[in-house]
Amino acid sequence: MRLLFRFSSIGWQRHLYGYLIRHYKAPKPAAPPSPPTPPKPPKKPQKFNFHGIVWEDPYSWMSNLGDKVAMRHMDVYMEQEEKHTEAVMSETECLQSKLQSEMASRMAFELSTPPLRWGPWLYYRRVEEGKQYPVLCRRLASLHEEFISHKSPSAGFDFASGKKIEQKLLDYNQEAERFGGYAFEELSEISPNHQFLAYTMYDKDNDYFKLSVRNLNSGSLCSKPKADRVSNLAWAKDGQALLYVVTDQKKRPYRIYYSVIGSTDDDVLLLEESDENVHINIRHTKDFRFVTVNSFSSTSSKVFLINAADPLSGMTLVWESDARVHCIIEHHRGCLYLFTDAPKGGQSVDYHYLLCSELDSFSNPIKWNEVFIDDQDLIVEDVDFSDKYLALIVREGKNFRLCSLSLPLPSGKGAVKLRELEPQFLSLPKHVCQISPGPNYDHFSSIMRFTISSPVMPDAVVDYDLATGKWNIIQQQNILHDRTRILYGTASASINRYSSNSKFSNSANVNIEDDNLWNELSEFYACEQYDVPSFDGNLVPLTVVFSRNNKPEDQKPGILHGHGTYGELLDKRWRSEMKSLLDRGWVIAYADVRGGGGYGKKWHHDGRRIKKHNSINDYISCAKFLIERDIVHENKLAGWGYSAGGLLVASAINRSPELFRAAVLKVPFLDATNTLLHPILPLMPYDYEEFGYPGDLDDFLAIREYSPYDNIQKDVLYPSVLISSSFNTRFGVWESAKWVARVRDLAIYDPKRPILLNLTIDLVEENRYLHCKESALEAAFLLKMMES
């Protein structure tokens, strides 16, 4: 019976199981969570009328900083935007952490800047363990010729002699305590006698820079001068006196003061410029013989000289022009040299040139003569003087080069071609996109410092001996080994890296032997350059960087960078955070659109004011080129713009939203009409010269045509956009907030193409890990948008 019962039990179970199988209904799968709903700020339409043109702005209240109710609404709205961005990006948290770890591992871990020799001293900054900000230090080169590495646990201590050889000049961590936990320095000048340090720190609460002078022997602050709103400074009387410029409430530099260090007398007002259209700045010549005063407006430029040995003796006018131009004056053994782009004979020129004048008597009228004959094949971009040599950064076609000449230059021959003087050229790696001169304070040294930049090479800091032609890479990150190579002085660990022979090289090409001396990445990442025809036939330089591991059949995503403003060079330097995207098959492209720098003055002027549309169309042409040539997949192109570059990219999106799948805009300029008409933060003359004067009808119509906020298309699908902004930026967070709200109002809503506003904290240059976190968020956003 037990066995029968057991079999019956099994049969019953099978019967029940079969019944359940036949009548089982699978539960419905859980519905995926609905995408986060974007916040909707309140609308308070306000009408505007200018030049007879009427328009309505539903979000103008966001910029009404004096309205407490509006600002409370703004606070609530910003918090909603922050939570919305976090919700949309929540599924990428693991990816963000991975990207941040990748990027952090590639960061340059040098804790000290390369020491810069000036006279008997080596000056440098280093970061102490556990501190956020660096310390400015110096040591006498005679006490220890070989600079001790910052990696030493007792930096600044000489074990051989048992003596402390380092002097701390300024601890910026202590400065942060003075300024509410925030340390940002704009100006820093050691006096020529090495006894004082004049510097300006940003006072966050008052929104200006505050001048302090520190006695380097005692380490204490001097009782005077102390001044607010300081924009420029220059030493005089061999470091016993200081000249400084202060700004008015609109941040216009308008007064020059003279102060004797240690004196109890009041600072002397040397100049006050009452014309609200005129700005002034000062600088000392490299030999500290003179202080130059530049006075400029939108229609004029003047340069005055002050005798640094006797600043109260007055100012002498040495140069003037009926246009706002760039002009720098240097003094060398009784000769004045003027580097400028001023018009010649009433005709505008497209380049800088060098003038010279003998200074027989300080009061005599100045007669200027050209040094070099114009040569469009070799254009001088920048100059730097020492006591015996002249260093020149030149552009040959699209290639930047570095060369030198012995001083004094031949006299009595008149202007000559630069090549006739047989300049000695430094061998450089391929694809150099920028050469930046260092401080080069030591006027009597033959060694000058430069930073060499390339899209496929980490920045290399190079000391270039103009006397021997030898050059030494003193600091360059080795990305391939995720570590930093730092070479100091004549330390035994350093390797002297000279050009192919002991003399200078006149060749524009770098041979294989030289090529291996630079930490180049061209073996792993390709750099290609194109000339892209724009809408009007102008050729726009386009630089493309990608991993050599990319397969031709890959559907490659890409980023197109652009700026095109102020005549500034587009930043095409290698950025280690981009390696995370390059190694994932991304293409990084740079469009050198009109309005930017590097291709002459006309290139800049053809992209500003009523010609700003050229910049935008150039950028769109480059975007189309990338897609049509299959360099980037047609649905995987992202735009990237910073500050005024954000205006460029946003305007391009308005005109051709179908070209872009995503965009990253960092602290962008988006509300051009209102910002130029009603500036909340003071604007400078060059801002209006760049974007247009609203009072001029043609300029105003052009502003209305390109302003991103005023030209959002209705019922059109826009790309995904991530905007990063902050309350403490030149282009306020309200511009970003207004643009985000209006795009959501007008464009087609697609949760797979979110419009996000990310509020950043105040990032300081030294806090690189926070920069790394922001970069990881941007990369995760782009990866997410391209995969969706």
C-alpha positions in Angstrom: 0.0 0.0 0.0 2.8 2.3 0.8 4.3 1.7 -2.7 0.9 2.2 -4.4 0.3 5.4 -2.5 3.7 6.7 -3.4 3.1 6.1 -7.1 -0.3 7.7 -6.9 1.3 10.7 -5.2 3.8 11.0 -8.0 1.1 10.7 -10.6 -1.0 13.4 -8.9 2.0 15.7 -8.9 2.6 15.2 -12.6 -1.1 15.8 -13.3 -1.0 19.0 -11.3 2.3 20.2 -13.0 0.8 19.5 -16.5 -2.3 21.5 -15.5 -0.3 24.4 -14.4 1.8 24.3 -17.6 -1.3 24.3 -19.8 -2.9 27.2 -17.9 0.2 29.2 -17.0 0.2 32.8 -18.1 3.5 34.5 -18.0 3.4 37.8 -16.1 3.7 40.9 -18.2 7.3 42.3 -18.2 7.7 45.3 -16.0 7.4 48.5 -18.0 10.8 50.3 -18.4 11.0 53.4 -16.2 9.7 56.4 -18.0 12.4 58.9 -18.9 12.9 61.8 -16.5 10.6 64.7 -17.3 12.5 67.9 -17.9 11.7 70.8 -15.6 9.6 73.7 -16.8 10.5 77.1 -15.5 7.8 79.7 -15.3 7.3 82.0 -18.3 7.1 85.8 -17.8 7.0 87.2 -21.3 8.6 90.7 -21.7 8.6 92.7 -24.9 11.6 94.5 -26.3 11.9 97.2 -29.0 15.1 98.3 -30.5 15.8 99.9 -34.0 12.1 99.4 -34.6 12.4 95.6 -34.2 10.0 94.1 -31.6 10.6 90.7 -30.0 9.4 88.9 -26.9 11.5 87.0 -24.3 9.6 84.6 -22.0 12.6 84.0 -19.8 14.2 87.4 -19.4 13.4 87.2 -15.7 16.2 84.7 -15.3 18.8 87.5 -15.7 17.1 89.9 -13.4 19.6 89.6 -10.6 18.1 92.5 -8.6 14.7 90.8 -8.3 14.7 88.7 -5.2 11.5 86.8 -6.2 13.0 86.0 -9.6 16.2 84.8 -8.0 14.3 82.5 -5.7 12.6 81.0 -8.7 16.0 80.7 -10.4 17.4 78.8 -7.4 14.5 76.3 -7.5 14.8 75.9 -11.3 18.6 75.3 -11.1 18.1 72.7 -8.5 15.5 71.0 -10.7 17.9 71.1 -13.6 20.7 69.6 -11.5 18.4 66.7 -10.4 17.2 66.2 -14.0 20.8 65.9 -15.3 21.6 63.4 -12.5 18.5 61.3 -13.4 19.2 61.2 -17.1 22.9 60.3 -16.5 22.3 57.9 -13.6 22.7 54.8 -15.7 26.2 55.9 -16.7 27.5 56.2 -13.2 29.7 53.1 -13.6 31.0 54.4 -16.9 31.7 57.8 -15.5 33.7 56.2 -12.7 35.7 54.1 -15.2 36.4 57.1 -17.4 37.4 59.2 -14.4 39.8 56.5 -13.3 41.3 56.3 -16.8 41.7 60.0 -17.1 43.1 60.4 -13.6 45.7 57.7 -14.3 47.0 59.7 -17.3 47.2 63.0 -15.4 50.6 64.5 -15.2 51.7 63.9 -11.6 54.5 66.4 -11.6 54.3 68.1 -8.2 56.7 70.9 -9.2 57.1 73.2 -12.2 60.5 73.1 -13.9 62.8 75.6 -12.1 63.2 78.8 -14.0 66.6 80.5 -13.6 66.7 84.2 -13.2 70.0 85.7 -12.1 71.3 83.7 -9.2 68.0 82.1 -8.3 65.9 79.1 -9.4 62.2 79.8 -9.1 59.5 77.1 -9.1 56.2 76.1 -7.7 55.5 72.8 -6.0 52.6 71.1 -4.3 53.0 69.7 -0.9 51.4 66.4 0.0 47.7 66.8 1.0 47.5 70.5 0.0 45.2 71.8 -2.7 47.3 74.8 -3.8 51.0 75.1 -4.6 53.9 76.9 -2.9 56.1 79.4 -4.7 59.7 78.7 -3.9 63.3 79.5 -4.9 66.8 78.4 -4.2 70.2 79.8 -5.0 71.7 77.9 -8.0 75.2 78.4 -6.6 74.3 76.4 -3.5 73.2 73.4 -5.5 73.6 73.3 -9.2 71.6 70.1 -9.5 67.9 70.7 -8.7 66.7 68.2 -6.2 63.6 66.3 -7.4 60.3 67.1 -5.7 60.0 63.4 -5.1 62.6 63.7 -2.3 60.8 63.3 1.0 62.6 66.4 2.3 62.4 68.7 -0.7 64.7 71.6 -0.3 67.2 69.9 1.9 70.8 69.1 0.8 71.9 65.9 2.4 75.5 66.5 1.3 75.9 69.8 3.2 73.1 69.2 5.8 71.7 72.6 4.9 68.2 73.8 3.9 68.5 75.3 0.5 64.9 76.1 -0.3 63.1 79.4 0.5 59.3 79.4 0.5 58.1 82.7 -0.9 54.4 82.4 -1.0 52.0 79.6 0.2 48.8 79.8 -1.8 47.1 77.6 0.7 47.5 80.4 3.2 46.3 82.9 0.6 43.1 80.7 0.3 42.5 81.3 4.0 42.8 85.1 3.4 40.3 84.9 0.5 37.5 82.6 1.8 39.0 79.3 0.8 39.6 80.3 -2.8 43.0 81.1 -4.2 43.2 82.4 -7.8 46.2 84.6 -8.8 46.2 86.7 -11.9 49.4 88.6 -11.8 52.7 87.7 -10.1 56.0 89.7 -10.6 59.3 89.3 -8.8 61.2 92.6 -8.5 64.4 92.9 -10.6 66.4 93.1 -7.3 64.7 89.8 -6.2 63.6 91.4 -2.9 59.8 91.7 -3.4 56.9 89.9 -4.9 53.9 91.9 -6.2 50.8 89.8 -6.9 47.1 90.0 -7.3 44.6 87.6 -5.8 40.9 87.3 -6.7 38.6 88.6 -4.0 35.5 86.4 -4.7 33.2 88.4 -2.5 33.9 91.7 -4.2 34.6 90.4 -7.7 38.0 92.1 -8.2 41.7 91.4 -7.9 43.5 92.7 -4.8 47.2 93.8 -4.9 49.7 92.7 -2.3 53.4 93.1 -2.1 55.5 90.6 0.0 59.0 91.1 1.3 60.9 88.0 0.2 63.6 88.4 2.8 61.3 88.6 5.8 58.3 86.8 4.3 55.9 89.5 5.6 53.4 91.6 3.7 54.4 95.2 3.0 52.2 97.8 4.5 51.8 99.4 1.1 51.0 99.4 -1.7 47.7 97.7 -1.1 45.0 98.3 -3.7 41.8 96.9 -5.1 40.7 96.3 -8.7 44.3 96.1 -10.0 44.7 95.0 -13.6 48.4 95.6 -14.4 51.6 96.3 -12.6 55.3 97.0 -13.5 58.4 97.4 -11.4 60.6 100.6 -11.5 63.7 102.0 -9.8 65.3 98.5 -9.8 62.5 97.1 -7.7 62.2 99.9 -5.2 59.0 101.2 -6.7 55.9 99.8 -8.3 53.5 101.1 -10.9 50.0 99.6 -11.0 46.7 100.1 -12.9 43.3 100.1 -11.3 39.9 99.7 -12.9 36.7 101.6 -12.5 33.4 100.0 -11.4 32.9 98.8 -15.0 36.3 97.1 -15.0 37.8 99.6 -17.3 41.6 100.1 -16.6 41.8 103.9 -16.2 44.3 105.0 -13.5 48.1 104.5 -13.1 49.6 104.8 -9.6 53.2 105.0 -8.4 54.2 103.6 -5.1 57.7 103.5 -3.4 58.1 100.3 -1.4 58.5 101.0 2.3 57.5 104.7 2.0 54.8 106.2 4.2 53.8 108.7 1.5 50.6 108.3 -0.4 50.7 106.5 -3.7 51.0 109.1 -6.6 48.4 109.2 -9.3 50.4 109.3 -12.6 47.5 109.2 -15.1 43.8 109.1 -15.0 41.9 108.5 -18.3 38.5 110.2 -18.2 37.3 109.0 -21.6 35.1 106.0 -21.0 36.1 104.5 -24.3 39.9 104.5 -23.5 41.6 101.7 -21.7 45.2 101.7 -20.4 47.7 99.0 -19.5 51.4 99.0 -18.5 54.4 96.7 -18.8 58.1 97.0 -18.2 60.7 96.4 -20.9 62.7 93.2 -20.3 65.8 95.2 -19.3 63.7 97.2 -16.8 64.9 100.5 -18.3 61.4 101.7 -19.2 57.7 101.2 -18.4 55.5 101.3 -21.5 51.9 102.7 -21.2 49.5 101.5 -23.8 46.4 103.7 -24.3 43.8 102.4 -26.7 40.2 102.7 -27.8 38.2 101.3 -30.7 39.6 104.0 -32.9 43.1 104.8 -31.7 46.2 103.4 -30.1 49.1 105.2 -28.3 52.2 104.1 -26.6 54.1 106.2 -24.0 57.4 105.6 -22.3 58.2 106.2 -18.7 61.8 106.3 -17.5 61.9 103.5 -14.9 64.7 105.2 -13.0 62.6 108.3 -12.6 58.9 107.5 -13.0 57.8 111.0 -11.9 59.7 112.7 -14.8 56.7 112.3 -17.1 55.6 110.2 -20.1 56.9 110.5 -23.7 54.7 109.6 -26.6 56.6 107.3 -28.9 53.9 105.7 -31.1 50.3 106.4 -32.2 47.9 105.0 -34.7 44.4 105.9 -35.9 43.2 102.3 -35.3 43.0 99.9 -32.4 46.1 97.8 -33.0 48.4 95.4 -31.1 51.8 97.0 -30.2 54.6 95.9 -27.9 57.7 98.0 -27.3 61.1 96.6 -26.2 64.4 98.3 -25.5 67.8 96.9 -26.5 71.0 98.8 -26.0 69.8 102.2 -27.1 67.3 101.0 -29.6 63.5 100.7 -29.3 61.8 97.8 -31.1 58.1 98.0 -31.8 56.2 94.8 -32.8 52.8 95.8 -34.2 50.1 95.1 -36.8 49.2 98.7 -37.4 48.2 99.9 -40.8 50.9 101.0 -43.2 50.3 104.1 -45.2 46.7 104.1 -44.3 46.3 100.5 -45.6 45.4 97.7 -43.2 48.0 94.8 -43.1 47.3 91.2 -42.4 50.3 90.4 -40.2 52.7 91.7 -37.5 55.9 93.4 -38.4 58.9 94.7 -36.5 60.1 98.4 -36.4 63.2 99.9 -34.9 64.4 103.3 -33.8 67.6 104.6 -32.2 67.0 106.3 -29.0 69.6 109.0 -29.0 67.7 111.3 -26.7 64.7 110.4 -24.6 62.9 113.6 -25.6 63.6 113.5 -29.3 60.8 112.6 -31.7 60.8 108.9 -32.5 61.4 107.9 -36.2 60.6 104.2 -36.9 62.1 102.1 -39.6 61.1 98.6 -40.7 63.5 95.8 -39.8 62.3 93.1 -42.2 60.9 93.2 -45.7 57.5 91.7 -45.9 57.6 88.0 -46.8 54.3 86.2 -47.1 56.2 82.9 -47.1 57.7 83.5 -43.6 55.4 85.5 -41.4 56.6 86.6 -37.9 54.0 85.7 -35.3 55.9 86.7 -32.1 59.3 87.9 -30.9 61.3 87.7 -27.7 64.4 89.6 -26.8 67.5 88.8 -24.7 70.6 90.9 -24.3 72.4 89.2 -27.3 69.7 87.3 -29.2 66.3 87.8 -30.8 64.0 84.7 -30.8 61.2 84.6 -33.4 58.1 82.4 -33.7 57.3 82.4 -37.4 54.7 80.8 -39.6 55.7 79.2 -42.9 52.4 78.4 -44.7 50.5 76.6 -42.0 53.6 75.4 -40.0 54.9 77.1 -36.9 58.6 77.4 -36.6 61.1 78.8 -34.0 64.3 80.6 -34.9 66.9 83.1 -33.6 69.1 85.9 -34.7 72.1 87.5 -33.1 71.8 91.1 -31.8 72.4 93.8 -32.6 70.9 93.4 -36.1 72.9 94.7 -39.0 72.5 98.5 -39.3 72.7 100.8 -42.3 71.2 98.3 -44.8 67.6 99.2 -44.3 64.9 96.6 -44.2 66.1 93.1 -45.3 64.4 89.7 -45.8 64.5 87.6 -42.6 66.0 84.7 -44.6 68.9 86.8 -45.7 70.0 87.1 -42.1 70.3 83.3 -42.0 68.1 82.6 -39.0 68.9 79.5 -37.1 65.9 77.1 -36.8 65.1 74.7 -34.0 64.2 71.2 -35.1 60.6 70.5 -34.2 58.4 67.5 -34.3 55.6 67.1 -36.9 52.2 68.7 -36.6 53.2 71.6 -34.2 50.1 73.6 -33.7 51.4 76.2 -31.2 54.6 77.6 -29.8 54.3 79.5 -26.6 57.1 81.6 -25.1 57.8 81.1 -21.4 58.3 83.9 -18.9 62.0 84.3 -19.9 62.7 86.9 -17.2 66.4 86.7 -17.4 67.4 89.3 -20.0 71.1 88.4 -19.8 70.7 84.6 -20.3 71.1 83.0 -23.8 68.6 80.3 -22.8 64.9 80.9 -23.5 62.0 78.6 -22.6 59.2 77.6 -24.9 56.3 75.2 -24.8 55.9 73.1 -28.0 52.3 71.8 -28.6 50.9 69.3 -31.1 47.6 67.4 -31.4 49.5 64.1 -31.2 52.1 65.0 -28.5 51.9 66.1 -24.9 53.1 69.6 -24.4 56.9 69.8 -24.2 58.6 72.5 -22.2 61.9 73.2 -23.9 64.9 75.3 -22.9 66.5 76.6 -26.1 70.1 77.9 -25.9 70.3 80.6 -28.6 74.1 80.7 -28.4 74.8 77.0 -29.1 71.7 75.8 -30.7 71.3 73.1 -28.1 67.9 72.3 -26.7 66.7 70.4 -23.8 63.2 69.0 -23.1 62.9 69.8 -19.4 59.3 68.6 -18.9 57.0 66.4 -20.9 54.5 63.8 -19.9 55.0 60.2 -21.2 51.5 59.1 -21.9 52.5 55.7 -23.0 53.8 54.8 -19.6 51.3 56.8 -17.7 54.0 58.7 -15.9 55.8 62.0 -16.1 59.4 62.5 -17.2 60.8 65.5 -15.5 64.4 66.6 -16.4 66.0 69.2 -14.2 69.1 71.2 -14.7 72.2 69.0 -15.0 71.0 66.3 -12.7 72.5 62.9 -13.5 69.1 61.5 -14.2 68.5 64.0 -17.0 69.2 63.4 -20.6 70.4 66.2 -22.8 68.3 66.2 -26.0 70.0 68.1 -28.7 69.2 68.7 -32.3 70.7 66.4 -35.0 74.1 68.1 -34.8 75.9 70.5 -32.4 75.0 73.4 -34.6 71.5 74.7 -35.5 69.4 73.0 -38.1 68.0 75.0 -41.0 65.9 72.1 -42.2 62.1 72.3 -41.8 62.0 68.6 -41.5 62.8 66.6 -38.4 64.8 63.5 -39.1 64.0 60.1 -37.6 66.7 60.5 -34.9 65.3 63.8 -33.8 61.7 62.5 -34.0 62.5 59.8 -31.4 63.6 62.4 -28.9 60.0 63.8 -28.4 57.3 61.9 -26.6 55.3 61.8 -29.7 52.2 59.6 -30.1 52.0 59.7 -33.9 52.8 56.0 -34.0 49.5 55.3 -32.3 47.4 58.3 -33.4 47.2 59.8 -36.8 47.0 63.5 -37.5 45.6 64.6 -40.9 45.0 68.1 -42.3 42.5 69.1 -44.9 41.5 72.3 -46.6 37.7 72.4 -46.6 35.9 74.6 -49.1 33.4 76.8 -47.3 30.1 78.1 -48.7 31.9 81.0 -50.4 34.9 79.1 -51.7 37.3 80.0 -48.9 39.4 77.1 -47.7 39.0 76.3 -44.0 41.8 74.3 -42.3 40.5 71.1 -40.7 42.7 68.9 -38.4 41.6 65.4 -37.8 43.1 63.0 -35.1 42.2 59.4 -34.7 43.6 56.1 -33.5 45.6 54.1 -36.0 43.7 51.0 -34.7 40.5 52.3 -36.1 39.2 50.0 -38.8 38.0 51.5 -42.1 34.6 49.8 -41.8 34.0 51.1 -38.3 31.0 53.5 -37.9 33.2 56.1 -36.3 31.7 58.7 -34.0 33.5 62.1 -33.8 33.7 65.5 -32.1 34.2 68.7 -34.0 35.9 71.5 -32.0 35.5 75.2 -32.9 36.0 78.6 -31.5 36.6 81.3 -34.1 36.6 84.4 -31.9 39.0 87.3 -30.8 41.6 86.2 -33.3 42.7 83.5 -30.8 44.3 80.3 -31.8 42.1 77.2 -31.7 43.3 75.0 -28.9 44.4 71.9 -30.7 46.9 70.7 -28.1 47.0 67.1 -27.0 44.6 66.6 -24.1 45.1 63.3 -22.2 41.4 63.0 -21.4 40.6 62.7 -25.1 42.6 59.5 -25.2 39.6 57.7 -23.6 37.5 58.5 -26.7 40.3 58.1 -29.2 40.9 54.6 -27.9 37.2 53.8 -28.2 37.4 54.6 -31.9 36.4 58.3 -31.9 37.6 60.9 -34.3 38.7 64.3 -32.8 38.5 67.1 -35.3 39.3 70.9 -35.1 37.8 73.5 -37.5 40.0 76.6 -37.8 37.1 78.8 -38.8 37.3 82.5 -39.7 37.3 84.8 -36.7 40.1 82.8 -35.0 43.8 83.3 -35.2 46.8 81.8 -36.8 46.0 82.8 -40.4 46.4 86.6 -40.4 44.4 89.6 -39.3 42.0 89.4 -42.3 41.1 85.8 -41.3 40.1 87.2 -37.9 38.2 90.2 -39.3 36.3 88.1 -41.8 34.6 86.3 -38.9 33.5 89.1 -36.6 30.6 91.6 -36.4 28.5 91.5 -39.5 30.7 88.7 -40.9 30.2 86.4 -37.9 28.0 84.2 -40.3 31.3 83.2 -42.0 32.5 81.5 -38.8 29.2 79.6 -38.5 29.1 78.5 -42.2 32.8 77.5 -42.0 32.0 75.2 -39.1 29.0 73.7 -40.9 31.1 73.1 -44.0 33.7 71.2 -41.9 30.9 69.2 -40.3 29.5 68.2 -43.7 33.0 67.4 -45.0 33.6 65.0 -42.1 30.4 63.2 -42.9 30.6 63.2 -46.7 34.2 61.9 -46.6 33.0 59.2 -44.2 35.6 60.4 -41.7 32.7 60.4 -39.2 29.5 58.4 -39.4 26.6 60.5 -40.6 24.6 60.1 -37.4 27.5 60.2 -35.0 28.9 63.7 -35.1 29.1 65.8 -32.0 29.9 69.6 -31.7 32.1 71.0 -28.9 32.5 74.6 -28.0 33.9 76.6 -25.1 32.8 80.1 -24.1 32.4 82.1 -27.4 33.0 78.8 -29.1 29.6 77.7 -27.6 28.0 80.5 -29.6 29.6 79.1 -32.8 28.4 75.5 -32.2 24.9 76.5 -31.0 24.4 78.7 -34.0 25.5 75.9 -36.3 23.0 73.6 -34.6 20.2 76.2 -35.2 21.0 76.3 -38.9 21.8 72.6 -39.5 20.5 70.5 -36.5 20.4 67.4 -38.7 24.2 67.3 -39.0 24.7 66.7 -35.2 23.8 63.9 -32.9 25.0 65.6 -29.8 26.9 68.6 -28.5 28.9 69.7 -25.5 28.8 73.5 -24.7 31.0 74.7 -21.8 30.1 78.1 -20.2 28.7 79.2 -23.6 27.8 82.6 -24.9 24.2 82.0 -26.1 22.1 85.1 -25.5 24.0 87.6 -27.7 21.2 90.1 -28.2 20.4 90.7 -24.6 24.0 90.4 -23.3 25.2 93.0 -25.8 22.2 95.3 -25.3 22.0 95.0 -21.6 25.3 93.7 -20.2 25.0 92.4 -16.7 28.7 91.8 -16.4 30.9 94.6 -17.9 31.9 94.2 -21.5 35.1 95.5 -23.0 35.5 97.4 -26.3 36.9 94.3 -28.0 33.7 92.4 -27.1 31.7 94.8 -29.2 34.3 94.9 -31.9 34.1 91.1 -32.0 30.3 90.6 -31.9 29.0 93.9 -33.0 27.7 97.2 -31.6 23.9 97.0 -31.1 23.7 100.8 -31.7 24.8 100.2 -35.3 21.8 98.9 -37.3 23.8 96.6 -39.5 25.6 95.1 -36.5 22.3 94.7 -34.6 20.7 92.9 -37.5 23.7 90.6 -37.7 23.5 89.9 -34.0 19.8 89.1 -34.2 20.6 86.7 -37.1 23.3 84.7 -35.4 22.2 84.9 -31.7 21.6 81.2 -30.6 18.8 82.0 -28.2 16.9 84.0 -30.8 17.1 81.5 -33.7 15.9 78.2 -32.3 13.9 76.3 -34.9 10.4 75.3 -34.1 9.1 71.7 -34.5 12.6 70.4 -35.5 14.5 67.6 -33.9 17.6 69.0 -32.1 20.6 67.0 -31.1 21.3 66.0 -27.5 23.1 68.8 -25.7 25.0 68.9 -22.5 25.7 72.5 -21.2 28.1 73.1 -18.4 27.9 76.4 -16.7 28.4 78.2 -13.4 27.1 81.3 -11.6 30.7 82.7 -11.6 31.4 82.8 -15.3 31.7 85.7 -17.8 28.7 84.4 -19.7 26.2 83.9 -16.8 24.4 80.7 -16.1 21.1 82.5 -17.0 22.2 82.4 -20.7 22.4 78.6 -20.6 19.3 78.3 -18.6 17.3 80.4 -21.0 18.6 78.5 -24.1 17.8 75.1 -22.5 14.3 76.1 -21.6 13.5 77.6 -25.0 14.9 74.7 -27.0 12.6 72.4 -25.0 9.7 74.7 -25.7 10.2 75.0 -29.4 12.0 71.9 -30.7 10.5 68.4 -31.0 10.8 66.6 -27.7 12.6 63.3 -27.8 13.7 61.7 -24.5 16.5 60.0 -26.4 17.9 63.4 -27.2 17.9 65.2 -23.9 18.9 68.8 -23.4 20.8 68.9 -20.1 22.2 71.7 -17.9 25.1 70.8 -15.7 26.0 73.2 -13.0 29.7 73.1 -12.2 31.4 74.3 -9.1 34.2 76.9 -9.2 37.0 74.9 -10.8 40.5 76.1 -10.1 43.4 75.1 -12.3 45.2 73.3 -9.5 42.2 71.1 -8.7 42.7 68.8 -11.7 40.7 65.9 -10.3 37.5 68.0 -10.4 38.3 68.9 -14.1 38.8 65.1 -14.6 35.3 64.5 -13.2 33.7 67.0 -15.5 35.5 65.5 -18.5 34.3 62.0 -17.5 30.7 63.3 -17.4 31.1 64.8 -20.9 32.6 61.7 -22.3 30.0 59.5 -20.7 27.2 61.8 -22.1 28.7 61.5 -25.7 29.1 57.7 -25.5 25.5 57.4 -24.2 24.1 59.6 -26.9 25.9 57.8 -29.7 24.8 54.4 -28.5 21.2 55.3 -28.0 
